[in-house]
Amino acid sequence: MRDLENSRLDRKNVLNNKYALEVLEKDLDFKGYVFNNEICFLKEDIVNIFEVDVRTIEKTIEFNYEELVENGYEILKGKKLDEFKKICYRSKCR
């Protein structure tokens, strides 16, 4: 079994494995938002799926920021955020 906690390469391989992500979405009933041909998630989605406090997610992001950015993590701002909101609210309103 691979050590995802200690291996950046193994974690990246999981994140880049579309089949693995599809299985996770199906098994966890965890649907993201399709935006610019990518599946995106809101911080509150992650909080709900892992059933943790938002501060836990924020600390995890802070601690692993560089790696997350390398794997596609992005904070949307300005026009890009406006575009995402239009898609988000059409596909999965809260």
C-alpha positions as CSV (number, residue, x, y, z in Angstrom):
1,M,0.0,0.0,0.0
2,R,1.3,3.4,-0.9
3,D,2.0,6.0,1.7
4,L,-0.1,9.0,0.6
5,E,0.7,10.9,3.7
6,N,4.4,11.0,3.0
7,S,4.7,10.8,-0.8
8,R,3.9,13.8,-2.9
9,L,4.2,11.8,-6.1
10,D,1.7,9.2,-4.9
11,R,-0.8,11.9,-3.9
12,K,-0.4,13.6,-7.2
13,N,-1.0,10.3,-9.0
14,V,-4.2,9.9,-7.2
15,L,-5.4,13.4,-7.9
16,N,-4.5,13.0,-11.6
17,N,-6.3,9.6,-11.9
18,K,-9.7,10.4,-13.4
19,Y,-11.0,6.9,-12.7
20,A,-10.2,7.2,-9.0
21,L,-11.9,10.6,-8.8
22,E,-15.0,9.2,-10.5
23,V,-15.1,6.3,-8.0
24,L,-14.8,8.7,-5.1
25,E,-17.5,10.9,-6.5
26,K,-19.8,7.9,-6.9
27,D,-19.0,6.2,-3.6
28,L,-19.2,9.4,-1.6
29,D,-22.0,11.0,-3.6
30,F,-19.6,13.9,-3.8
31,K,-20.3,15.9,-7.0
32,G,-18.1,18.8,-7.9
33,Y,-18.7,21.7,-10.3
34,V,-17.5,21.5,-13.9
35,F,-15.6,24.7,-14.7
36,N,-13.2,25.3,-17.5
37,N,-13.2,21.5,-18.2
38,E,-12.1,20.8,-14.6
39,I,-14.0,19.4,-11.7
40,C,-14.0,22.0,-8.9
41,F,-15.0,21.9,-5.3
42,L,-15.8,24.7,-2.8
43,K,-14.1,24.7,0.6
44,E,-17.5,24.1,2.2
45,D,-17.9,21.0,0.1
46,I,-14.6,19.6,1.5
47,V,-15.7,20.5,5.0
48,N,-19.0,18.6,4.5
49,I,-17.5,15.5,3.0
50,F,-14.8,15.1,5.7
51,E,-17.1,16.3,8.5
52,V,-14.5,18.7,9.9
53,D,-14.4,22.3,10.9
54,V,-13.6,24.8,8.2
55,R,-10.5,25.8,10.2
56,T,-9.1,22.3,9.8
57,I,-9.4,22.7,6.0
58,E,-7.9,26.2,6.1
59,K,-4.9,24.9,8.2
60,T,-4.4,22.0,5.8
61,I,-4.4,24.3,2.8
62,E,-2.0,26.7,4.5
63,F,0.4,23.8,5.5
64,N,0.2,22.2,2.0
65,Y,-0.3,25.3,-0.1
66,E,2.6,24.9,-2.6
67,E,1.7,21.3,-3.3
68,L,-2.0,22.1,-3.7
69,V,-1.2,24.9,-6.2
70,E,1.0,22.5,-8.2
71,N,-2.0,20.1,-8.3
72,G,-4.5,22.8,-9.5
73,Y,-5.7,24.5,-6.3
74,E,-6.8,28.0,-7.1
75,I,-8.6,30.8,-5.4
76,L,-10.9,32.4,-7.9
77,K,-11.1,36.2,-8.1
78,G,-12.6,38.9,-10.3
79,K,-14.0,37.8,-13.7
80,K,-13.1,34.2,-13.2
81,L,-15.0,34.1,-9.9
82,D,-18.0,35.7,-11.5
83,E,-18.0,33.1,-14.3
84,F,-17.7,30.3,-11.7
85,K,-20.6,31.7,-9.7
86,K,-22.9,31.7,-12.8
87,I,-22.1,28.0,-13.5
88,C,-22.1,27.0,-9.8
89,Y,-25.6,28.4,-9.1
90,R,-27.0,26.9,-12.3
91,S,-25.7,23.4,-11.6
92,K,-25.9,23.0,-7.8
93,C,-27.5,25.8,-5.8
94,R,-27.1,26.0,-2.1
